[in-house]
């Protein structure tokens, strides 16, 4: 009367398959010297990004402190 449901089938290919090397244009593992020099260059760049500008929470905190000081000075002036 009722047909049983057929299981869904997916065309799944694992990302790191050891059996099949389908992509011939994969990059080779870089030599040790290349990797370490790239690592040092990237480390230096990431440190400079943090020092480049002030963060938003810090700017908001400074703004709030300035507004509080202005309010207190206005009260004392009256």
C-alpha positions as CSV (number, residue, x, y, z in Angstrom):
1,X,0.0,0.0,0.0
2,X,2.6,2.6,1.1
3,X,6.1,2.5,-0.4
4,X,9.0,2.9,2.0
5,X,10.9,6.1,1.9
6,X,14.1,6.0,-0.1
7,X,17.1,7.3,1.8
8,X,18.6,10.5,0.5
9,X,21.9,10.2,-1.2
10,X,24.5,12.9,-1.2
11,X,27.6,13.3,-3.4
12,X,30.0,13.9,-0.5
13,X,33.7,14.0,-1.1
14,X,35.8,14.3,2.0
15,X,38.0,17.4,2.2
16,X,41.2,15.5,3.3
17,X,41.0,12.3,1.5
18,X,44.1,10.1,1.4
19,X,42.7,7.8,-1.3
20,X,42.0,10.2,-4.1
21,X,44.1,13.2,-5.2
22,X,41.6,14.9,-7.4
23,X,43.1,18.4,-7.5
24,X,46.4,18.4,-9.2
25,X,46.8,22.2,-8.6
26,X,47.2,21.9,-4.8
27,X,50.0,23.9,-3.4
28,X,53.0,21.9,-2.1
29,X,54.0,22.3,1.5
30,X,56.4,25.2,1.7
31,X,60.0,24.7,2.8
32,X,60.9,25.4,6.5
33,X,62.6,28.7,5.7
34,X,59.7,30.0,3.7
35,X,57.2,29.2,6.4
36,X,59.2,30.7,9.2
37,X,59.9,33.9,7.3
38,X,56.2,34.3,6.4
39,X,55.3,33.6,10.0
40,X,57.6,36.4,11.3
41,X,56.3,38.8,8.7
42,X,52.7,38.1,9.6
43,X,53.4,38.3,13.4
44,X,54.8,41.8,13.0
45,X,51.9,43.0,11.0
46,X,49.3,41.8,13.5
47,X,51.0,43.7,16.3
48,X,51.0,46.9,14.4
49,X,47.3,46.7,13.7
50,X,46.5,46.8,17.4
51,X,48.5,49.9,18.0
52,X,47.2,51.7,14.9
53,X,44.1,53.2,16.3
54,X,42.0,53.6,19.5
55,X,39.3,51.1,20.1
56,X,35.6,52.1,20.2
57,X,35.1,51.2,23.8
58,X,38.0,53.3,24.8
59,X,36.7,56.3,22.8
60,X,33.3,55.9,24.4
61,X,34.8,55.8,27.9
62,X,36.8,59.0,27.2
63,X,33.6,60.7,25.9
64,X,31.7,59.8,29.0
65,X,34.4,61.0,31.3
66,X,34.6,64.3,29.4
67,X,30.8,64.7,29.7
68,X,30.9,64.0,33.4
69,X,33.7,66.6,33.9
70,X,31.7,69.2,31.9
71,X,28.6,68.6,34.0
72,X,30.5,68.9,37.2
73,X,32.2,72.1,36.1
74,X,28.9,73.5,35.1
75,X,27.4,72.8,38.5
76,X,30.3,74.5,40.3
77,X,30.0,77.6,38.0
78,X,26.4,78.3,39.1
